[in-house]
Amino acid sequence: MRPEERLAVIQRAVIREMGRLGQEFTVDGPLVRGPGTTAVAFRDHDEHGTGGGHVDLGYVLRLGQGDAPVIWDCAAGVGGTEVERLDSAVRMWADTTASAVVGLITGSGDHYDAPEFPGWHVVQGPAAVFGADTDPLFDWVTERDLGPVLAAAVLPKLTERQVNGVKLFLGGKAGDDVAEVRVNGTVCEPASAALRALDWPRGERLCWARLFLLLVAEHPQPEHPQPAHPLHRHPRPEAPGQAELPPYRRWLNRWRRSRR
């Protein structure tokens, strides 16, 4: 499949899956544009035309602002044809990563603060569990907040960006399991080892789980920092009603106002 054909398949799949999440997206050149300043960008994982089912998607929060957060993640799909594999990969991404981002934007989903993540607010997306005999692993994943369990290994890998993305992938079967944690797209070996050491069920048949966390800075860096000068020491006044919001919601509120 030619690159332009792959892009068209992925764009259609993104539009369909984001519609399922209540977000209307449309094609705009190499991007798909969503509500306000949101968009989804694409990087080709199949430069040599091997027909793989990998997709690399970036959820853009403020299109056109160079230092705005972009949550990148890759996903792999299964199926008998390349179209089926790409559709499957986008569906996996939407069920986990995009769902977490929509939860951040809309205030829905699983939000919590944990002492293990000082200075950060956590948004956890739904878990996608696939394979055979999925119930035991699904119950295990959905009955616990895995972020705080892995915090000691994840924290040193976080950057000063306003939003950090953490992907968890685990599963396999007894004697042949895998566990991987990626922070902003890069494998975190200590966190991966900590995840593998947990007591998640290993059955006799292959089964995997995938989930995505967003860590939102409670005190993000100013979007346009002012120089250190006495004239700039006075704090900028809060918008009406903004002082009562948690710090991470104040940042989101600024973004929501800017997109209207």
DRENLUMFI-45831 format. One line per 5 residues: number of its first residue (from 1); their letters; for each residue z, y, x of C-alpha. Coordinates in nm, 4 decimals. Each point is the difference from the previous one (the first is absolute). Example, Ala and Ser with C-alpha at 12.3 -4.5 7.8 and 13.67 -1.06 7.14 Angstrom:
BEGIN
1	AS	0.7800,-0.4500,1.2300; -0.0660,0.3440,0.1370
REM end
This chain:
BEGIN
1	MRPEE	0.0000,0.0000,0.0000; -0.0976,0.3396,0.1389; 0.2767,0.2597,0.0621; -0.1177,0.2190,-0.2879; 0.0083,-0.2997,-0.2342
6	RLAVI	0.3531,-0.0905,0.1123; 0.1078,0.3594,-0.0549; -0.1434,0.0011,-0.3528; 0.1809,-0.3250,-0.0869; 0.3292,0.1316,0.1380
11	QRAVI	-0.0361,0.3356,-0.1768; -0.0624,-0.1705,-0.3348; 0.2994,-0.2255,0.0552; 0.2258,0.2951,0.0913; -0.1067,0.1937,-0.3102
16	REMGR	0.0629,-0.3031,-0.2208; 0.3403,-0.0830,0.1502; 0.1219,0.3605,0.0065; -0.0999,0.0298,-0.3655; 0.2260,-0.2973,-0.0664
21	LGQEF	0.2803,0.2053,0.1606; -0.0765,0.2949,-0.2279; -0.1817,0.2046,0.2660; -0.3582,0.1177,-0.0588; -0.2137,-0.0067,0.3149
26	TVDGP	-0.3688,0.0781,0.0509; -0.2436,-0.0451,0.2894; -0.0424,0.3013,0.2273; -0.2194,-0.0970,0.2954; 0.1928,-0.2416,0.2243
31	LVRGP	0.3228,0.0692,-0.1906; 0.1283,-0.0618,-0.3474; 0.1740,0.3078,-0.1380; 0.3045,-0.0210,-0.2242; 0.2158,0.2430,-0.1952
36	GTTAV	0.0682,0.3318,0.1686; -0.0364,-0.0257,0.3772; 0.0345,-0.3774,0.0248; -0.2744,-0.2255,0.1331; -0.0545,-0.3410,0.1548
41	AFRDH	-0.1874,-0.0245,0.3307; -0.1580,-0.3094,0.1509; -0.0435,-0.1383,0.3537; -0.2415,-0.2891,0.0460; 0.1561,-0.3235,0.1256
46	DEHGT	-0.3342,-0.1783,0.0193; -0.1921,0.1918,0.2646; -0.1882,-0.3149,0.1079; -0.0998,-0.1154,-0.3498; 0.2031,-0.3218,-0.0002
51	GGGHV	0.0736,0.0221,-0.3726; 0.3780,0.0171,0.0332; 0.2303,0.0868,-0.2849; 0.2058,0.2607,0.1854; 0.0268,0.3556,-0.1274
56	DLGYV	0.1705,0.2969,0.1653; 0.0931,0.2685,-0.2528; 0.1779,0.3323,0.0425; 0.1709,0.1651,-0.2963; -0.0360,0.3744,0.0615
61	LRLGQ	0.2663,0.2183,-0.1619; -0.1431,0.3463,0.0735; -0.3708,-0.0151,0.0685; -0.1204,0.2837,0.2222; 0.3317,0.0583,0.1777
66	GDAPV	-0.0229,-0.1407,0.3497; 0.3688,-0.0817,0.0459; 0.0525,-0.1393,-0.3501; 0.1286,-0.3568,-0.0386; -0.2544,-0.2813,-0.0173
71	IWDCA	0.1417,-0.3463,-0.0708; -0.2270,-0.2516,0.1708; 0.0143,-0.3720,-0.0646; -0.2255,-0.2998,0.0421; -0.0265,-0.2982,-0.2311
76	AGVGG	-0.1865,-0.3298,0.0048; -0.1480,-0.1691,-0.3045; -0.1097,-0.3506,-0.0931; -0.2993,-0.1239,-0.1962; -0.3260,-0.1875,0.0172
81	TEVER	-0.2200,0.3042,0.0601; 0.0387,0.3220,0.1964; 0.0211,0.2011,-0.3215; 0.2797,-0.2249,-0.1276; 0.1873,0.0328,0.3302
86	LDSAV	-0.0305,0.3782,0.0011; 0.1077,0.0227,-0.3652; 0.2976,-0.2241,0.0773; 0.1015,0.2115,0.3002; -0.0143,0.3254,-0.1969
91	RMWAD	0.2002,-0.1593,-0.2816; 0.2668,-0.1089,0.2498; 0.0114,0.3516,0.1462; 0.0261,0.1572,-0.3459; 0.2736,-0.2356,-0.1174
96	TTASA	0.2223,0.0856,0.2966; -0.0942,0.3014,0.2118; -0.1725,0.2187,-0.2591; 0.2696,-0.0855,-0.2562; 0.2649,0.1274,0.2416
101	VVGLI	-0.1921,0.3254,0.0561; -0.0495,0.0522,-0.3737; 0.3733,-0.0628,-0.0416; 0.0674,0.2717,0.2586; -0.2341,0.2492,-0.1661
106	TGSGD	0.1087,-0.0617,-0.3589; 0.3690,-0.0757,0.0601; -0.0370,-0.3465,-0.1514; 0.0644,-0.3304,0.1728; 0.2924,-0.1143,0.2124
111	HYDAP	0.1649,0.2980,0.1728; 0.3261,-0.0190,0.1910; 0.2024,0.1504,0.2828; 0.1755,-0.2280,0.2461; 0.2545,0.0816,0.2734
116	EFPGW	-0.2049,-0.2190,0.2326; -0.2782,0.2654,-0.0200; 0.1829,0.3285,0.0622; -0.2249,0.2961,-0.0768; -0.2566,-0.2108,-0.1854
121	HVVQG	-0.0728,-0.0811,-0.3621; -0.1546,-0.3406,-0.0735; -0.2737,-0.0771,-0.2511; -0.0684,-0.3731,-0.0299; -0.3188,-0.1234,-0.1601
126	PAAVF	-0.0346,-0.3222,-0.1995; -0.0223,-0.3300,0.1851; -0.3218,-0.1999,-0.0128; 0.0639,-0.3730,0.0390; -0.2941,-0.2388,0.0155
131	GADTD	-0.0722,-0.3616,0.0838; 0.1584,-0.3178,-0.1401; 0.3477,-0.0327,-0.1555; 0.0568,0.3750,0.0134; 0.3162,0.0206,-0.2121
136	PLFDW	0.2621,-0.0653,0.2735; -0.1457,0.2567,0.2409; -0.0633,0.2505,-0.2794; 0.3622,-0.0263,-0.1176; 0.1306,0.0362,0.3554
141	VTERD	-0.2103,0.3090,0.0777; 0.0646,0.1791,-0.3279; 0.3764,-0.0608,-0.0022; 0.0714,0.2016,0.3143; -0.0787,0.3306,0.1694
146	LGPVL	-0.1492,-0.1092,0.3306; -0.0287,0.3492,0.1454; 0.3713,0.0427,0.0813; 0.0125,-0.3528,0.1453; -0.2705,0.0932,0.2517
151	AAAVL	0.1062,0.3620,0.0527; 0.1494,-0.0429,0.3473; -0.3334,-0.1275,0.1312; -0.2199,0.2365,-0.2031; 0.1788,0.3312,0.0614
156	PKLTE	-0.0978,0.0397,0.3688; -0.3668,-0.0353,-0.0981; -0.0037,0.2758,-0.2625; -0.1788,0.3222,0.0825; 0.0828,0.3558,-0.1029
161	RQVNG	-0.2734,-0.0042,-0.2622; 0.1132,0.0680,-0.3561; -0.0896,-0.3499,-0.1210; 0.0073,-0.3238,0.2019; -0.1524,-0.3232,-0.1299
166	VKLFL	0.1568,-0.3412,0.0650; -0.1838,-0.3196,-0.0971; 0.1711,-0.3396,-0.0241; -0.1925,-0.3268,-0.0012; 0.1736,-0.3369,-0.0016
171	GGKAG	-0.0616,-0.3562,-0.1059; -0.1855,-0.3155,0.0888; 0.1808,-0.3304,-0.0375; 0.2772,-0.1983,0.1661; -0.0815,-0.0372,0.3687
176	DDVAE	-0.2925,0.2417,-0.0196; 0.1325,0.3394,-0.1062; -0.0903,0.3555,0.0881; 0.1813,0.3319,-0.0256; -0.1418,0.3383,0.0949
181	VRVNG	0.1249,0.3558,-0.0423; -0.2318,0.2922,0.0687; 0.1229,0.3593,0.0271; -0.2800,0.2501,-0.0576; -0.2496,-0.2792,0.0626
186	TVCEP	0.1480,-0.1199,0.3314; 0.1785,-0.3336,0.0305; 0.3749,0.0406,0.0574; 0.1058,-0.3115,0.1909; 0.3808,0.0436,-0.0407
191	ASAAL	-0.0345,0.0516,-0.3756; -0.2425,-0.2933,-0.0261; 0.2495,-0.2248,0.1804; 0.2820,0.1211,-0.2264; -0.2102,-0.0731,-0.3089
196	RALDW	-0.0869,-0.3476,0.1221; 0.3690,-0.0774,0.0613; 0.0871,0.0599,-0.3664; 0.0559,-0.2895,-0.2377; -0.3078,0.0398,-0.2188
201	PRGER	-0.1114,-0.3321,-0.1510; -0.2508,-0.2071,0.1943; -0.1574,-0.2573,-0.2281; -0.2381,-0.2869,0.0632; -0.3043,0.1962,-0.1167
206	LCWAR	-0.1436,0.3288,0.1251; 0.1370,0.3146,-0.1622; 0.0171,0.3591,0.1217; 0.1539,0.3315,-0.1048; -0.1094,0.3548,0.0725
211	LFLLL	0.1811,0.3254,-0.0737; -0.0083,0.3602,0.1134; 0.2737,0.2588,0.0538; -0.0305,0.3755,0.0346; 0.2661,0.1871,0.1946
216	VAEHP	0.0033,0.3661,-0.1014; 0.1759,0.2528,0.2204; 0.2837,0.1686,-0.1867; -0.0315,0.3027,0.2278; -0.3709,0.0136,0.0896
221	QPEHP	-0.1300,0.2333,0.2685; -0.1383,0.3282,-0.1393; -0.3662,-0.0314,-0.0846; -0.0686,0.3346,0.1733; 0.2880,0.0551,0.2472
226	QPAHP	0.0772,0.3584,0.0901; 0.0567,0.1155,0.3599; 0.3572,0.0229,0.1255; 0.0527,0.3711,-0.0431; 0.2878,0.1979,-0.1574
231	LHRHP	-0.2334,0.1266,-0.2713; -0.0500,-0.3568,-0.1198; 0.3609,-0.1130,-0.0233; 0.0403,0.0681,-0.3687; -0.0479,-0.3137,-0.2103
236	RPEAP	-0.2925,0.0021,-0.2377; 0.1279,0.0239,-0.3596; -0.0273,-0.3130,-0.2118; -0.2220,-0.0051,-0.3037; 0.1880,0.0123,-0.3319
241	GQAEL	0.1801,-0.3273,-0.0618; -0.0948,-0.1392,0.3402; 0.3430,0.0277,0.1601; 0.1343,-0.2714,-0.2305; -0.2645,-0.2508,0.1108
246	PPYRR	0.0619,-0.2544,0.2777; -0.1739,0.1177,0.3206; -0.2757,-0.2609,-0.0171; -0.0737,0.1013,-0.3594; -0.0220,0.3656,0.1058
251	WLNRW	-0.2823,-0.0916,0.2385; -0.1744,-0.2008,-0.2708; 0.0484,0.2851,-0.2436; -0.1747,0.2381,0.2413; -0.2887,-0.2447,0.0247
256	RRSRR	-0.0216,-0.0432,-0.3762; -0.0150,0.3759,-0.0517; -0.2653,0.0406,0.2701; -0.2381,-0.2442,-0.1672; -0.0202,0.1795,-0.3343
REM end
